[in-house]
Amino acid sequence: MRSEDWLYWATVVASAVTLVLVAIYIFLIQDNRAVQTEVNQRQQFINQSIQLGRINEALVRALAAAAVSNNDDKLRGLLADNGISVNASGEPVPMTGPAERTAPPAAGKTP
């Protein structure tokens, strides 16, 4: 009868270990889904940022071309205030130096 007791307890322990492993597996699946959701949201943000960057570039080029064709100093000033200079051909050129220093600090940041 002693060998039967040993077999019974071995089966109980194996069942308990299996139950614990299933619970851990379920927890890990739920955690993995949360991480996948976060990664998908970040990827969507990156994709949208790329699209908005293209629109922004096209808008800046159109504004630069309009500033040159209309000889609009106010529009040139607006572009310069945002760190973009316009060359003679109407192509926008990012400015480095004084315009970046005069830009207001971002919200919540101190200079």
Backbone bond lengths (Angstrom), bond angles and torsions (degrees), N, CA, C in turn:
res aa  C-N    CA-C-N  psi(-1)  N-CA   C-N-CA  omega(-1)  CA-C   N-CA-C  phi
1 M - - - 1.435 - - 1.520 111.60 -
2 R 1.269 117.46 -22.31 1.451 121.68 -178.74 1.516 111.09 -67.34
3 S 1.292 120.09 -36.61 1.464 122.23 179.28 1.521 110.69 -67.99
4 E 1.320 117.30 -30.71 1.464 120.55 177.07 1.517 110.85 -69.42
5 D 1.329 118.52 -38.35 1.461 122.08 177.48 1.532 110.44 -62.61
6 W 1.314 115.43 -43.69 1.463 119.79 179.49 1.518 110.65 -60.70
7 L 1.323 117.78 -44.37 1.461 122.39 179.37 1.519 111.21 -64.27
8 Y 1.332 116.86 -39.10 1.464 121.18 178.03 1.533 110.84 -62.30
9 W 1.323 117.35 -48.74 1.461 120.45 -178.19 1.522 111.82 -68.97
10 A 1.292 117.86 -32.78 1.470 120.51 176.51 1.527 109.82 -65.41
11 T 1.312 116.97 -38.87 1.472 121.48 177.87 1.519 110.74 -67.65
12 V 1.325 118.06 -40.62 1.471 122.28 178.79 1.530 109.98 -63.59
13 V 1.327 117.28 -45.84 1.463 120.95 179.26 1.524 110.62 -63.71
14 A 1.318 117.09 -43.39 1.475 120.38 178.91 1.526 110.45 -62.55
15 S 1.319 117.40 -38.71 1.471 120.95 178.04 1.521 110.90 -66.14
16 A 1.332 117.04 -42.06 1.465 121.22 179.57 1.534 110.45 -64.13
17 V 1.314 116.22 -43.59 1.470 120.04 178.38 1.526 110.03 -62.35
18 T 1.321 116.63 -41.44 1.466 120.66 178.63 1.520 110.75 -62.76
19 L 1.324 117.32 -42.64 1.457 121.52 179.16 1.537 110.88 -62.89
20 V 1.324 117.40 -43.04 1.473 121.20 177.72 1.527 110.24 -63.25
21 L 1.327 117.76 -42.77 1.469 120.71 179.64 1.529 111.54 -64.59
22 V 1.314 117.47 -37.01 1.468 120.66 177.58 1.527 109.90 -65.71
23 A 1.326 117.50 -42.04 1.467 121.20 178.79 1.532 110.21 -63.11
24 I 1.324 117.29 -43.39 1.476 120.71 177.65 1.518 110.29 -63.28
25 Y 1.300 117.80 -41.37 1.471 122.75 178.87 1.524 110.62 -60.72
26 I 1.331 117.63 -44.66 1.461 121.45 179.37 1.526 109.99 -63.32
27 F 1.331 117.31 -43.66 1.462 121.17 177.61 1.530 111.14 -59.87
28 L 1.315 116.97 -44.62 1.464 120.59 -179.20 1.531 111.90 -66.14
29 I 1.311 117.62 -35.44 1.472 121.18 177.47 1.528 109.65 -64.18
30 Q 1.335 116.80 -45.33 1.465 120.33 179.86 1.523 110.96 -63.72
31 D 1.317 117.34 -42.45 1.463 121.54 178.14 1.520 110.53 -63.70
32 N 1.325 117.17 -40.33 1.456 121.75 179.14 1.532 110.89 -64.07
33 R 1.318 116.89 -39.72 1.467 120.22 178.24 1.521 110.99 -63.35
34 A 1.330 116.82 -39.98 1.467 120.50 178.84 1.531 110.35 -64.17
35 V 1.314 116.40 -41.81 1.466 120.23 178.87 1.530 110.35 -66.22
36 Q 1.323 117.22 -41.87 1.463 120.38 178.29 1.524 111.29 -62.19
37 T 1.316 117.78 -39.45 1.460 121.30 177.92 1.523 110.59 -62.72
38 E 1.324 116.80 -44.01 1.465 120.87 178.86 1.524 111.13 -63.74
39 V 1.320 117.10 -43.44 1.468 120.76 179.08 1.526 110.62 -63.46
40 N 1.320 117.17 -41.32 1.469 120.49 178.58 1.522 111.40 -63.48
41 Q 1.341 117.33 -39.37 1.462 120.67 177.64 1.522 110.89 -64.90
42 R 1.315 117.11 -42.13 1.471 120.47 178.00 1.525 110.98 -64.01
43 Q 1.315 117.16 -40.84 1.460 120.74 179.21 1.521 110.42 -64.57
44 Q 1.311 117.71 -40.03 1.462 121.35 177.55 1.525 109.96 -63.35
45 F 1.331 117.53 -41.17 1.467 121.08 177.63 1.528 110.62 -61.93
46 I 1.325 116.83 -43.03 1.468 120.68 179.30 1.521 110.02 -63.11
47 N 1.314 117.43 -44.97 1.463 120.67 179.91 1.522 111.24 -62.40
48 Q 1.329 117.04 -41.90 1.459 120.08 178.76 1.525 111.03 -67.66
49 S 1.323 117.24 -35.81 1.467 120.59 178.11 1.519 111.00 -64.02
50 I 1.316 116.88 -38.85 1.471 120.51 177.92 1.521 109.62 -63.59
51 Q 1.326 116.93 -44.41 1.461 120.43 179.09 1.523 110.81 -63.25
52 L 1.327 117.44 -43.32 1.462 120.54 179.29 1.521 111.30 -67.28
53 G 1.326 117.27 -32.30 1.466 120.91 176.28 1.522 110.97 -63.18
54 R 1.317 116.39 -39.99 1.469 120.07 177.77 1.526 110.90 -65.42
55 I 1.325 115.82 -42.04 1.468 119.82 178.28 1.520 109.80 -64.66
56 N 1.325 116.73 -42.41 1.459 121.43 179.34 1.527 110.51 -60.72
57 E 1.319 116.62 -44.47 1.464 120.46 179.73 1.526 110.72 -62.98
58 A 1.318 117.48 -42.75 1.464 120.68 179.18 1.526 110.62 -64.80
59 L 1.316 116.99 -39.42 1.465 121.04 178.94 1.525 110.94 -65.31
60 V 1.313 117.60 -43.06 1.464 120.89 179.01 1.519 110.11 -64.23
61 R 1.320 117.42 -41.68 1.471 119.92 178.33 1.535 111.02 -62.99
62 A 1.331 116.49 -41.36 1.462 119.75 179.15 1.524 110.85 -65.56
63 L 1.330 117.16 -41.45 1.462 120.11 177.81 1.529 111.34 -64.87
64 A 1.325 116.99 -40.46 1.470 120.48 178.93 1.521 110.67 -64.79
65 A 1.322 116.54 -42.84 1.463 119.85 178.60 1.530 110.43 -64.30
66 A 1.327 117.54 -40.12 1.462 120.70 178.51 1.523 110.78 -66.63
67 A 1.318 117.36 -37.80 1.470 120.65 178.91 1.520 110.92 -63.31
68 V 1.326 117.03 -39.72 1.473 120.56 -179.64 1.523 110.38 -74.47
69 S 1.322 117.55 -46.43 1.475 119.65 -175.36 1.523 112.10 -68.10
70 N 1.334 117.23 -32.25 1.462 120.30 -179.35 1.527 112.45 -98.69
71 N 1.320 116.20 -0.16 1.462 122.14 -176.87 1.529 109.79 50.61
72 D 1.316 115.67 49.34 1.466 123.49 -174.17 1.533 110.03 -94.53
73 D 1.331 115.30 103.93 1.465 119.73 -178.93 1.527 112.06 -71.38
74 K 1.328 117.99 -30.54 1.469 120.10 178.17 1.527 110.67 -65.59
75 L 1.328 115.50 -40.14 1.467 119.64 178.90 1.526 110.59 -68.34
76 R 1.323 116.44 -39.69 1.476 120.20 174.81 1.529 109.92 -60.54
77 G 1.334 115.56 -42.03 1.464 119.82 178.90 1.516 111.97 -63.32
78 L 1.336 116.04 -41.36 1.459 120.37 177.39 1.525 110.78 -60.50
79 L 1.327 116.27 -45.03 1.472 119.81 178.24 1.525 110.34 -64.54
80 A 1.343 116.77 -41.76 1.466 120.32 -179.70 1.529 110.65 -64.28
81 D 1.330 117.53 -37.75 1.467 120.67 177.90 1.522 111.58 -61.93
82 N 1.312 116.55 -25.68 1.463 121.37 179.69 1.520 112.55 -100.62
83 G 1.339 116.52 14.31 1.463 120.84 173.23 1.512 114.96 83.81
84 I 1.348 117.34 24.81 1.457 120.21 -179.17 1.521 108.04 -127.05
85 S 1.327 116.14 123.63 1.463 119.40 174.42 1.519 107.98 -103.00
86 V 1.326 115.77 156.96 1.461 121.30 -177.03 1.522 107.36 -116.15
87 N 1.344 116.39 125.83 1.462 118.69 177.96 1.532 109.90 -84.94
88 A 1.310 117.29 178.94 1.474 122.02 -173.26 1.528 112.52 -62.61
89 S 1.339 117.47 -29.03 1.463 119.64 -178.47 1.526 112.19 -83.61
90 G 1.324 117.23 -2.97 1.455 120.28 179.11 1.508 113.84 90.96
91 E 1.327 117.21 9.56 1.460 120.95 178.67 1.523 109.47 -87.22
92 P 1.319 117.73 131.24 1.467 120.17 177.64 1.524 110.41 -73.42
93 V 1.321 115.79 140.36 1.456 121.90 179.10 1.522 107.17 -129.37
94 P 1.340 118.25 122.96 1.467 119.21 178.44 1.522 110.11 -61.51
95 M 1.328 115.76 133.87 1.455 120.56 179.70 1.516 109.17 -88.60
96 T 1.321 115.85 146.50 1.456 120.67 172.52 1.508 106.68 -125.17
97 G 1.297 115.55 137.86 1.452 117.85 177.51 1.512 112.86 117.80
98 P 1.349 116.98 -126.89 1.457 120.82 -169.05 1.529 115.14 -57.28
99 A 1.313 118.72 -38.89 1.465 120.15 -177.24 1.524 110.86 -63.89
100 E 1.321 116.94 -35.44 1.459 119.65 -179.99 1.521 110.50 -70.72
101 R 1.335 116.85 -32.93 1.454 119.81 -179.75 1.519 111.77 -73.32
102 T 1.331 118.08 -28.64 1.453 120.83 -177.73 1.517 112.48 -86.53
103 A 1.327 117.63 -8.82 1.455 120.71 179.83 1.525 108.98 -65.99
104 P 1.332 118.30 142.04 1.458 120.28 178.69 1.513 110.93 -66.01
105 P 1.331 117.91 146.62 1.469 119.58 179.77 1.513 110.84 -66.23
106 A 1.318 114.72 153.41 1.466 120.79 178.62 1.514 109.45 -64.72
107 A 1.323 116.16 155.00 1.457 120.65 -178.78 1.516 110.42 -59.78
108 G 1.309 115.43 131.63 1.458 119.73 177.72 1.507 113.99 86.33
109 K 1.319 118.20 -3.56 1.458 120.95 -179.11 1.523 108.71 -112.46
110 T 1.292 115.43 145.53 1.458 120.00 176.89 1.516 108.65 -104.29
111 P 1.330 117.97 148.46 1.473 120.06 -179.02 1.500 112.95 -67.57
